[in-house]
Amino acid sequence: GSAALPIGELKDWGPVEQPIGEPVSHTRGAILRRAGNGFPESGVWECTPGTWRCEVGRAEFCHFLAGRCRYAHDDGEIIDIGPGMTAWFPAGWRGRCTVAETVRKVYVIV
């Protein structure tokens, strides 16, 4: 079946798992749909400013609605993201994320 989610209903998901320095980014979100085994999963995610170690376990497609951030891959590749941008992170992507302005995105993890 289909599902819809009012964007104001985000739940506190706590601080990021691997913060680097201060401030520590804090996350909120809402899951729109999740399969019985957990994936695919889709929803809305929001994160406050800060920097953390990012390790992508499963491939993720996301579209950023607000905010600004930078993803720096361990190999040196830099991806600067702003509102209206779409990104794909393959499973196994590793690097660092720095949120400059609180970001909000819709995502699908496969």
FIKOLZA-1660 file (N, C-alpha, C; in steps of 0.1 Angstrom, whole numbers, plus 5000, padded with zeros to 4 digits):
% residues 110
   i   px   py   pz ch aa at
   1 5008 4988 5000  A  G  N
   1 5000 5000 5000  A  G CA
   1 5009 5013 5000  A  G  C
   2 5002 5024 4999  A  S  N
   2 5009 5036 4999  A  S CA
   2 5010 5042 5013  A  S  C
   3 5018 5052 5014  A  A  N
   3 5020 5059 5027  A  A CA
   3 5023 5074 5025  A  A  C
   4 5019 5082 5034  A  A  N
   4 5022 5096 5034  A  A CA
   4 5026 5101 5048  A  A  C
   5 5035 5111 5049  A  L  N
   5 5040 5115 5061  A  L CA
   5 5041 5130 5062  A  L  C
   6 5033 5136 5072  A  P  N
   6 5035 5150 5074  A  P CA
   6 5049 5153 5079  A  P  C
   7 5056 5163 5073  A  I  N
   7 5070 5165 5076  A  I CA
   7 5073 5170 5090  A  I  C
   8 5063 5175 5097  A  G  N
   8 5065 5180 5111  A  G CA
   8 5066 5169 5121  A  G  C
   9 5063 5157 5117  A  E  N
   9 5063 5146 5127  A  E CA
   9 5076 5138 5128  A  E  C
  10 5087 5145 5129  A  L  N
  10 5100 5139 5130  A  L CA
  10 5103 5135 5145  A  L  C
  11 5109 5124 5147  A  K  N
  11 5111 5119 5161  A  K CA
  11 5126 5121 5164  A  K  C
  12 5130 5123 5177  A  D  N
  12 5144 5124 5181  A  D CA
  12 5151 5111 5179  A  D  C
  13 5161 5111 5170  A  W  N
  13 5169 5099 5168  A  W CA
  13 5183 5099 5175  A  W  C
  14 5185 5110 5182  A  G  N
  14 5197 5111 5190  A  G CA
  14 5209 5116 5183  A  G  C
  15 5221 5117 5190  A  P  N
  15 5233 5122 5184  A  P CA
  15 5239 5112 5173  A  P  C
  16 5247 5117 5164  A  V  N
  16 5254 5108 5155  A  V CA
  16 5263 5098 5162  A  V  C
  17 5265 5087 5156  A  E  N
  17 5273 5076 5163  A  E CA
  17 5288 5078 5164  A  E  C
  18 5294 5085 5155  A  Q  N
  18 5308 5087 5155  A  Q CA
  18 5312 5102 5153  A  Q  C
  19 5309 5110 5163  A  P  N
  19 5312 5124 5162  A  P CA
  19 5327 5127 5162  A  P  C
  20 5330 5138 5155  A  I  N
  20 5344 5143 5155  A  I CA
  20 5344 5157 5160  A  I  C
  21 5348 5159 5173  A  G  N
  21 5348 5173 5178  A  G CA
  21 5334 5178 5182  A  G  C
  22 5334 5191 5184  A  E  N
  22 5322 5198 5188  A  E CA
  22 5317 5208 5177  A  E  C
  23 5305 5211 5175  A  P  N
  23 5294 5205 5183  A  P CA
  23 5291 5191 5178  A  P  C
  24 5284 5183 5185  A  V  N
  24 5280 5170 5181  A  V CA
  24 5266 5171 5174  A  V  C
  25 5266 5166 5162  A  S  N
  25 5254 5166 5154  A  S CA
  25 5243 5158 5161  A  S  C
  26 5230 5163 5160  A  H  N
  26 5219 5156 5166  A  H CA
  26 5209 5153 5154  A  H  C
  27 5203 5141 5154  A  T  N
  27 5194 5137 5143  A  T CA
  27 5180 5136 5148  A  T  C
  28 5171 5138 5138  A  R  N
  28 5156 5135 5139  A  R CA
  28 5152 5129 5126  A  R  C
  29 5141 5121 5127  A  G  N
  29 5137 5115 5115  A  G CA
  29 5123 5109 5116  A  G  C
  30 5119 5103 5105  A  A  N
  30 5106 5095 5105  A  A CA
  30 5108 5085 5093  A  A  C
  31 5104 5073 5096  A  I  N
  31 5104 5063 5086  A  I CA
  31 5091 5062 5079  A  I  C
  32 5091 5064 5066  A  L  N
  32 5078 5064 5059  A  L CA
  32 5074 5049 5056  A  L  C
  33 5084 5041 5052  A  R  N
  33 5081 5027 5048  A  R CA
  33 5093 5019 5050  A  R  C
  34 5091 5007 5056  A  R  N
  34 5102 4997 5058  A  R CA
  34 5097 4983 5055  A  R  C
  35 5104 4976 5047  A  A  N
  35 5100 4962 5044  A  A CA
  35 5101 4953 5056  A  A  C
  36 5095 4942 5056  A  G  N
  36 5095 4933 5067  A  G CA
  36 5109 4929 5072  A  G  C
  37 5119 4928 5063  A  N  N
  37 5133 4924 5068  A  N CA
  37 5141 4937 5070  A  N  C
  38 5135 4949 5070  A  G  N
  38 5142 4961 5073  A  G CA
  38 5145 4969 5061  A  G  C
  39 5147 4963 5049  A  F  N
  39 5151 4971 5037  A  F CA
  39 5143 4966 5025  A  F  C
  40 5140 4975 5016  A  P  N
  40 5143 4989 5016  A  P CA
  40 5136 4996 5027  A  P  C
  41 5142 5008 5030  A  E  N
  41 5136 5017 5040  A  E CA
  41 5136 5031 5034  A  E  C
  42 5125 5038 5036  A  S  N
  42 5125 5052 5031  A  S CA
  42 5119 5061 5042  A  S  C
  43 5123 5074 5042  A  G  N
  43 5119 5083 5052  A  G CA
  43 5125 5097 5050  A  G  C
  44 5124 5104 5061  A  V  N
  44 5129 5118 5062  A  V CA
  44 5139 5118 5073  A  V  C
  45 5150 5125 5071  A  W  N
  45 5161 5126 5081  A  W CA
  45 5166 5140 5082  A  W  C
  46 5169 5145 5094  A  E  N
  46 5173 5158 5097  A  E CA
  46 5186 5158 5106  A  E  C
  47 5195 5166 5104  A  C  N
  47 5208 5166 5112  A  C CA
  47 5213 5180 5114  A  C  C
  48 5216 5183 5127  A  T  N
  48 5221 5196 5130  A  T CA
  48 5237 5197 5127  A  T  C
  49 5242 5209 5128  A  P  N
  49 5256 5211 5125  A  P CA
  49 5266 5203 5133  A  P  C
  50 5277 5199 5127  A  G  N
  50 5287 5191 5133  A  G CA
  50 5295 5183 5123  A  G  C
  51 5304 5175 5128  A  T  N
  51 5312 5166 5119  A  T CA
  51 5312 5152 5125  A  T  C
  52 5312 5142 5116  A  W  N
  52 5312 5129 5121  A  W CA
  52 5318 5119 5110  A  W  C
  53 5322 5108 5115  A  R  N
  53 5327 5097 5106  A  R CA
  53 5314 5091 5100  A  R  C
  54 5314 5089 5087  A  C  N
  54 5303 5084 5080  A  C CA
  54 5307 5071 5073  A  C  C
  55 5300 5060 5076  A  E  N
  55 5303 5047 5070  A  E CA
  55 5290 5041 5065  A  E  C
  56 5288 5040 5052  A  V  N
  56 5275 5036 5046  A  V CA
  56 5275 5021 5045  A  V  C
  57 5266 5015 5052  A  G  N
  57 5265 5000 5052  A  G CA
  57 5257 4995 5040  A  G  C
  58 5246 5002 5037  A  R  N
  58 5238 4998 5025  A  R CA
  58 5237 5010 5016  A  R  C
  59 5235 5008 5003  A  A  N
  59 5234 5019 4994  A  A CA
  59 5222 5028 4997  A  A  C
  60 5224 5041 4995  A  E  N
  60 5214 5051 4998  A  E CA
  60 5212 5061 4987  A  E  C
  61 5200 5063 4983  A  F  N
  61 5196 5074 4974  A  F CA
  61 5190 5085 4983  A  F  C
  62 5194 5098 4981  A  C  N
  62 5187 5108 4990  A  C CA
  62 5186 5121 4982  A  C  C
  63 5176 5129 4986  A  H  N
  63 5174 5142 4980  A  H CA
  63 5173 5152 4992  A  H  C
  64 5181 5162 4991  A  F  N
  64 5182 5172 5002  A  F CA
  64 5172 5183 5000  A  F  C
  65 5165 5186 5010  A  L  N
  65 5154 5196 5010  A  L CA
  65 5159 5209 5015  A  L  C
  66 5168 5209 5025  A  A  N
  66 5173 5221 5032  A  A CA
  66 5187 5219 5037  A  A  C
  67 5194 5230 5040  A  G  N
  67 5207 5229 5047  A  G CA
  67 5219 5228 5037  A  G  C
  68 5231 5227 5044  A  R  N
  68 5243 5226 5036  A  R CA
  68 5252 5216 5043  A  R  C
  69 5259 5208 5036  A  C  N
  69 5269 5198 5042  A  C CA
  69 5279 5195 5032  A  C  C
  70 5290 5188 5037  A  R  N
  70 5301 5184 5028  A  R CA
  70 5304 5169 5032  A  R  C
  71 5305 5161 5022  A  Y  N
  71 5309 5147 5024  A  Y CA
  71 5323 5146 5018  A  Y  C
  72 5332 5141 5026  A  A  N
  72 5346 5140 5022  A  A CA
  72 5350 5125 5022  A  A  C
  73 5351 5119 5011  A  H  N
  73 5355 5104 5010  A  H CA
  73 5369 5102 5014  A  H  C
  74 5372 5091 5020  A  D  N
  74 5385 5087 5024  A  D CA
  74 5395 5088 5013  A  D  C
  75 5391 5087 5000  A  D  N
  75 5400 5088 4989  A  D CA
  75 5403 5103 4985  A  D  C
  76 5396 5112 4992  A  G  N
  76 5399 5127 4989  A  G CA
  76 5388 5133 4981  A  G  C
  77 5378 5126 4975  A  E  N
  77 5367 5132 4968  A  E CA
  77 5358 5140 4977  A  E  C
  78 5355 5152 4973  A  I  N
  78 5346 5161 4981  A  I CA
  78 5333 5162 4974  A  I  C
  79 5322 5161 4981  A  I  N
  79 5308 5163 4976  A  I CA
  79 5302 5174 4985  A  I  C
  80 5300 5186 4979  A  D  N
  80 5293 5197 4986  A  D CA
  80 5278 5196 4982  A  D  C
  81 5269 5196 4993  A  I  N
  81 5255 5194 4990  A  I CA
  81 5247 5206 4996  A  I  C
  82 5237 5210 4988  A  G  N
  82 5228 5221 4993  A  G CA
  82 5214 5217 4989  A  G  C
  83 5204 5226 4992  A  P  N
  83 5190 5223 4990  A  P CA
  83 5188 5220 4975  A  P  C
  84 5179 5210 4973  A  G  N
  84 5176 5206 4959  A  G CA
  84 5185 5197 4952  A  G  C
  85 5196 5192 4959  A  M  N
  85 5205 5183 4953  A  M CA
  85 5202 5169 4957  A  M  C
  86 5205 5160 4948  A  T  N
  86 5203 5146 4949  A  T CA
  86 5216 5138 4950  A  T  C
  87 5217 5128 4958  A  A  N
  87 5230 5121 4959  A  A CA
  87 5227 5106 4960  A  A  C
  88 5237 5098 4956  A  W  N
  88 5238 5083 4957  A  W CA
  88 5250 5080 4964  A  W  C
  89 5249 5072 4975  A  F  N
  89 5261 5067 4983  A  F CA
  89 5261 5052 4982  A  F  C
  90 5271 5046 4975  A  P  N
  90 5271 5032 4974  A  P CA
  90 5274 5025 4987  A  P  C
  91 5270 5013 4989  A  A  N
  91 5274 5005 5001  A  A CA
  91 5289 5005 5002  A  A  C
  92 5294 5007 5014  A  G  N
  92 5308 5007 5016  A  G CA
  92 5315 5021 5015  A  G  C
  93 5307 5031 5012  A  W  N
  93 5313 5045 5012  A  W CA
  93 5317 5048 5026  A  W  C
  94 5330 5054 5026  A  R  N
  94 5335 5058 5039  A  R CA
  94 5342 5071 5039  A  R  C
  95 5339 5079 5049  A  G  N
  95 5345 5093 5049  A  G CA
  95 5340 5100 5061  A  G  C
  96 5339 5114 5059  A  R  N
  96 5335 5123 5069  A  R CA
  96 5324 5132 5064  A  R  C
  97 5314 5135 5072  A  C  N
  97 5304 5144 5069  A  C CA
  97 5305 5156 5078  A  C  C
  98 5304 5168 5072  A  T  N
  98 5304 5180 5080  A  T CA
  98 5291 5188 5076  A  T  C
  99 5282 5190 5086  A  V  N
  99 5270 5198 5084  A  V CA
  99 5273 5212 5088  A  V  C
 100 5271 5221 5078  A  A  N
 100 5273 5236 5081  A  A CA
 100 5260 5242 5086  A  A  C
 101 5249 5238 5079  A  E  N
 101 5236 5243 5082  A  E CA
 101 5227 5231 5083  A  E  C
 102 5218 5230 5093  A  T  N
 102 5209 5219 5095  A  T CA
 102 5204 5214 5082  A  T  C
 103 5206 5201 5079  A  V  N
 103 5201 5195 5067  A  V CA
 103 5189 5186 5069  A  V  C
 104 5180 5186 5059  A  R  N
 104 5169 5177 5059  A  R CA
 104 5169 5170 5045  A  R  C
 105 5167 5157 5046  A  K  N
 105 5166 5150 5033  A  K CA
 105 5156 5139 5034  A  K  C
 106 5151 5135 5022  A  V  N
 106 5143 5123 5020  A  V CA
 106 5153 5112 5015  A  V  C
 107 5151 5100 5019  A  Y  N
 107 5160 5090 5016  A  Y CA
 107 5154 5076 5013  A  Y  C
 108 5161 5068 5005  A  V  N
 108 5158 5054 5004  A  V CA
 108 5170 5046 5006  A  V  C
 109 5171 5037 5015  A  I  N
 109 5182 5028 5018  A  I CA
 109 5178 5014 5012  A  I  C
 110 5186 5009 5003  A  V  N
 110 5183 4996 4997  A  V CA
 110 5193 4986 5002  A  V  C
% end
